[in-house]
Each structure stands twice: as structure tokens, then as C-alpha cells.
């Protein structure tokens, strides 16, 4: 503290901000759990939204495969969208959660905002 930073002490801002030190993590595990859950959920949801607007949605990938006369081996060409729908959203969410986990680790180690 004392570095010219505002530190929330209560309310929603407190729970959505990262714990400052390891002792804060141990002293208030509920704060840590809420922060981790918020970051992982937000990253997963943002990642799923991003694939929709960036041209990587299930519909777009199925169309690209169809335009290139490619198909998924063992499945009919008209079921490509159905098969991709099983994997693309989950892969996007998992990728977003991995980025969120990296961000959380950086926050806990003090790498974000430390210069």
C-alpha cells in the first residue's frame, strides 16, 4: 500500500479486485474464490463472444470447410455444423479460461501493473 493506488475495502469492487498479497489470499479465501470465478467466467464468455464476431463461429467454419470441399471423416457433409458445434464453443471457452488463469497467476505474482 502507500504507492498511490486505490484499494477497495468493501462491496462489489472489493470482491472483483485481486487480493494484494499471499496473506490476503489466506485471510479471506471467499474473496479469492469470487475473484477467480469472476475472471475465469468473464474470460470464457468473452472468448465465446469473440468467435462469433471474428468470423470463427460454427457457421463460418462449416461454410469454409464446405467451400473448400472438405468434410469430417466418418460423418456426412451435411452434419459438419452439428459436429463443429460440439467442439468450437467448448474450445473457445477453455482457451479463454486458460488466458484467465494466466492473468490470475500474473495478478497473484504482482506482474500486472508493477512496471
C-alpha positions as CSV (number, residue, x, y, z in Angstrom):
1,X,0.0,0.0,0.0
2,X,1.1,3.6,0.0
3,X,2.0,3.5,-3.7
4,X,-0.7,5.9,-4.7
5,X,-3.1,3.1,-5.6
6,X,-6.8,3.0,-4.5
7,X,-7.5,-0.2,-2.6
8,X,-11.2,-1.2,-2.3
9,X,-12.2,-2.2,1.2
10,X,-15.7,-3.5,0.7
11,X,-18.6,-4.1,-1.7
12,X,-18.5,-5.5,-5.2
13,X,-15.3,-3.7,-6.1
14,X,-13.5,-5.4,-3.3
15,X,-14.6,-8.9,-4.4
16,X,-13.8,-8.3,-8.1
17,X,-10.3,-6.9,-7.4
18,X,-7.3,-9.3,-7.0
19,X,-6.1,-10.0,-3.5
20,X,-3.0,-7.9,-2.8
21,X,-0.7,-10.4,-1.0
22,X,-0.5,-14.1,-0.2
23,X,-1.7,-13.3,3.3
24,X,-4.8,-11.6,1.9
25,X,-5.5,-14.8,-0.1
26,X,-5.2,-16.9,3.1
27,X,-7.0,-14.4,5.3
28,X,-10.1,-14.1,3.0
29,X,-10.4,-17.2,0.8
30,X,-14.0,-16.2,-0.2
31,X,-12.6,-13.0,-1.8
32,X,-10.1,-15.1,-3.7
33,X,-12.7,-17.6,-4.9
34,X,-15.1,-14.9,-6.1
35,X,-12.2,-13.1,-7.9
36,X,-11.0,-16.3,-9.6
37,X,-14.6,-17.3,-10.6
38,X,-15.3,-13.9,-12.0
39,X,-12.1,-13.7,-14.1
40,X,-12.4,-17.2,-15.4
41,X,-16.1,-16.8,-16.3
42,X,-15.6,-13.4,-17.9
43,X,-12.7,-14.7,-20.0
44,X,-14.7,-17.7,-21.1
45,X,-17.7,-15.6,-22.0
46,X,-15.6,-13.0,-23.8
47,X,-13.9,-15.8,-25.8
48,X,-17.2,-17.3,-26.9
49,X,-18.5,-13.9,-27.9
50,X,-15.2,-13.2,-29.8
51,X,-15.5,-16.3,-32.0
52,X,-19.0,-15.1,-33.1
53,X,-17.8,-11.7,-34.2
54,X,-14.4,-12.6,-35.6
55,X,-15.6,-15.0,-38.3
56,X,-14.7,-18.2,-36.5
57,X,-18.1,-19.2,-35.4
58,X,-19.5,-22.7,-36.1
59,X,-21.4,-21.4,-39.1
60,X,-18.4,-19.7,-40.6
61,X,-16.1,-22.7,-40.2
62,X,-18.7,-25.0,-41.6
63,X,-19.0,-22.7,-44.6
64,X,-15.3,-22.5,-45.1
65,X,-15.0,-26.3,-45.0
66,X,-17.8,-26.7,-47.5
67,X,-16.3,-24.1,-49.8
68,X,-13.1,-26.0,-49.8
69,X,-14.9,-29.3,-50.4
70,X,-13.6,-30.6,-47.1
71,X,-15.5,-32.8,-44.7
72,X,-15.1,-34.5,-41.4
73,X,-14.1,-38.1,-42.0
74,X,-16.8,-40.6,-40.9
75,X,-19.7,-38.1,-41.0
76,X,-22.0,-36.9,-43.7
77,X,-21.1,-33.5,-45.2
78,X,-24.5,-32.0,-44.0
79,X,-23.7,-32.9,-40.4
80,X,-20.5,-30.8,-40.3
81,X,-22.1,-27.9,-38.5
82,X,-23.6,-30.3,-35.9
83,X,-20.2,-31.8,-35.2
84,X,-18.4,-28.5,-35.1
85,X,-21.0,-27.2,-32.6
86,X,-19.8,-29.8,-30.2
87,X,-16.2,-28.6,-30.2
88,X,-15.7,-25.0,-31.2
89,X,-17.6,-23.3,-28.3
90,X,-16.0,-25.6,-25.8
91,X,-12.5,-25.0,-27.2
92,X,-13.1,-21.2,-27.2
93,X,-14.3,-21.3,-23.6
94,X,-11.4,-23.4,-22.5
95,X,-8.9,-21.2,-24.3
96,X,-10.5,-18.1,-22.6
97,X,-10.3,-19.8,-19.2
98,X,-6.6,-20.6,-19.8
99,X,-5.9,-16.9,-20.6
100,X,-7.9,-16.0,-17.5
101,X,-5.7,-18.4,-15.4
102,X,-2.6,-16.8,-16.8
103,X,-4.0,-13.4,-15.8
104,X,-4.8,-14.6,-12.3
105,X,-1.3,-16.0,-11.8
106,X,0.2,-12.7,-13.0
107,X,-2.0,-10.8,-10.6
108,X,-1.1,-13.0,-7.7
109,X,2.6,-12.7,-8.5
110,X,2.4,-9.0,-8.9
111,X,3.4,-8.9,-12.5
112,X,0.4,-6.8,-13.7
113,X,0.8,-3.1,-13.0
114,X,4.1,-3.3,-11.3
115,X,6.0,-1.7,-14.2
